[in-house]
Structure formats: C-alpha cells, structure tokens
Amino acid sequence: MVSAATDRVVAHIESLPDQPAANATTDDTFEHLREPLPEEPTPFSELLDHVFEDAIPYSINGPHPGNLSYIPGGGLFHAAVADLVADATNRYVGAWTGAPALARIEGNVIEWFCEMVGYPDDAFGLLTSGGSIANLVATITARRERLPDSFLDGMIYTSDQAHHSVTKAALLAGFPRENVRVISTDESYRIELDALEAAIEADRDVGERPFLVVATAGTTNTGAVDDLQALAALAGRLDLWLHADAAYGGFFVLTDEGREQLGGLAQCDSITLDPHKGLFLPYGTGALLVRDGNALERAHSVSADYMSEHDLASGYVDFSQLGPELSRDFRGFRVWLPLRMHGVEPFRANLSEKLELSRWAANELRAVDHVELVADPQLSTLAFRVEPPGVTGESLDELNRAVVERINQYNRVHLSATTVDDRYTPRICVLSFRTHREHVERCVEDIERAIEDILG
C-alpha cells in the first residue's frame, strides 16, 4: 500500500513541469463525486486512480513551477515523508509526558526559528496550522498581557493592507469589529506612522485602551513591509504590544537583503511565520514566536487533574499549554527533517533567488508597452497594471481581468489578482522552490502575449 502510493506520488511530482499550471473549474460543483457512506470495501488501486485522475487534477496546481499566484506553497517531498513517519508512529507531543524526546525535537524547531529572527534565549513559541491561527493566538496573548479581564475597550491597529485574518483574529478573541482601527498606507503601501499615532491618541483621549499594533512584514497584495523599527519605537514609547504578521515575508530574514528589509523584526513582541510559505513546506505548517516565551503560558495554561504540571522555565515543553490545541499532530517533524537533512543554506539560497527573480521580472515589465508597476517589489511579490491610453475606470479593470484570464488560459503559469486602491490589480508572487528563471521568463512572455492578443 505504501509502495503503491509512493509510486503514484513520485510519478505525479516528476510530471509537474508537463502538467497544466491550473485546472480549477470553479463552475463545476463536482456533484458527481458525492458519495454515500461506503458499506463495502474498494481496492486501494481503484481509490488511487479515483483521487489522482478525478480529483487532484481539478485545482490550482500548487507545486507547479509556474504557480505564481496568491502565495505559492511548494510542498517539499521530505516533509511528506516526515508526516508518514509521524502519523504512522502516532505519538502525542502536546504534553511532555507523552513523548518527551519528540517534544524536545519540536522545541528545537521553535528555537531555530527564534534564532533565525534574532530573538533572545527566553523567546519561544509553537507551531500552528497556519498564519491565521498564529495571529489569533498572538491577539489573545497580547490581550492577556496588556488588558484586564474586562477588555472590550481594547483597541487594535493595523493597516489597510493587512491580511483579513488580523480582523478575524480580533473578532474570535472577543473584540467588536469597530475596535479594529484600519490605518492608511503610504505610496509604498506601508502603514502611515503619523496616522497611526494620531488614531492611538484620539482613542486614548476618549477613554479607549489602545493595546495592540499589528504590523505586516510582506503584504499579500504587493509584498510591502511596514517600517518595523519605527513601529517598535512607537509601541515601546506608548506601551503597546507589537505583533508582526510575517507569515509570507518572515523567512526572508535568512537572506542578507531580507534581513535589511525586515530590520526591527526582532524588536516585535510576537511574530507570525508560515513555514509552508518561506520554507516551502506542505500547507498546514504555521508558527507563532513570542519574544517573552512565558507570555504564551500565562495566556493559555489551564490545569486539570489528569494533566501534568507545566513550567516552561524548567525546560519541559507542553505545547498544549501554550496555545488552544490539546489534540495536535507532530508538526515539528515535517520541519525538523528537511532542515536536518539539508541544513539551512539551500533554503537561504532559494529565498535569495526568489528576491532576485522578482526584481528581474519588475525590470522586464517596465519595458513592456502599456504595463505599469503598482509598486516596486519589496520582497518577491510584484503587482502591476495594464494601462493603455484611452481606457479608464471599469473598462480598465475589465481589461486587466481579461489579461489575467488569458494568461491563465495559456496554462504555462498561473497568476492571481487583487484590488489595490480600488483597482483590479494582477500580481506575481515568486516563492516556490521549483520556480526558476525560465518560469518567470515564461510569465513575462505570456503577459506580453496576452496584451498583444487582446489589444492587437
């Protein structure tokens, strides 16, 4: 069974360059795949055929080297092998007493991440299913650290380019939507510091309690990085918790260029990272780091007669006492195995390559007729518009939509779009470890071809 599954997976991965970049038929509900509860067995080979032929192909092909949409997830095969081992041995690592050696291995992963971002020795964190849960845990931790039990006058500040999970985290943490102040951004789509400070002062003047600023280190729209050093100085002066949503951009700190761009990250009180983005791991691998690791325990630790005593300072790691999950998989192994097998250098080199490729694409697009860059890439995301003379307003948005649709019909690469300044805006995100110069060259070629096809 394992051998048969491995054969299909390996064949699938080896054929990725020859597969379409996407085949997401969203107009089909796939009602024909609805099934009753099975009463009789089905041969494994038939089930593999069913999944690989009738289900997997109908999607955005995430691991495809031409996937330049959204924030791509590469999905290292090594991590899948790690999951097989972890799931088959089925050890519980939520509490130290269940599997102390494995809990220590996952603790190593967290400590490596803390080292990467420049956190002190007493920092710690936990692995999550992704950035959304990490942002939620960060919001709850900041609330417990900065506000009393009666917290409904607590105010949260973020930019108009922040990920929607920031607002969702606030709502799930118990705050009314109006307690989230959305601050304008500058021409580079970074949060405006003067507007932020003015909003904080205005709220304090009317008796509200500002307590949390959420910075973005790599926005989804354009890859913008807020001025983390200035925000850290502001948060320190006003006694606010500063959280960095670095789900997309955080691991660029491994590179020289990224470390400069992310200056001030280590001064944040907490940081969201997504290894399933910047470390190319399978979806479902997120992380939260907290500069004062004990703050997680203070916010989430709850005792029970059937639970062992927990003290993070003792060196024992009970991850169930640092976040909302008691039952959880052994997430650390899918991070630990690739890093131990290869070391950090190949990850650093890949991230450097992605930064270089985004700048190459930006330079190439500057020379393409009718293409305007929305903002120079700060990381590996590039937003652009097609703006021929005489086309404006809704017609211009429709033109850009048509360009993206035409590019995706070629099926060599896959692009997505967003809305920036109320304008439909195509974007390129270079992040997969399988994406190299030849694939970005195809992207630029297809942009030019689409414009020519549509404009003539």
FENCORDA-V310755 format. One line per field, one symbol per residue. phi: phi as a letter, one per 30 degrees, with the letter a starting at -180 (. if undefined). A space follows every 50 residues. Layout:
# FENCORDA-V310755
phi=???
This chain:
# FENCORDA-V310755
phi=.dddddedddddddcedcdddaaddddcdhedcdbdedccdbeedddded ddccbedcaddedddcdcchcdcdiededddddedddddhcccdbeddae dddddddeeddddddedidddddaaadbdldddddddddddddddcbded cdcdccbacdcddddddddddddjcdeddcdccdcddciceddddddddd dddddcjdcdbbccdccjdddbidcddddddddddddchcdcccdcedcd ddddcddddddcejeddddabcbbedcdciddejbcabcbeceddddddb dbcaeccddbbeddjdccddccadccdaddddddcddddddciddddddd ddddddddddddddddcdeicbddaddcbccbcbbcbddicbhddddddd ddddddedddicbbcbbbcbhibdbdbbbcbddddbedddddddeddddd ddddci
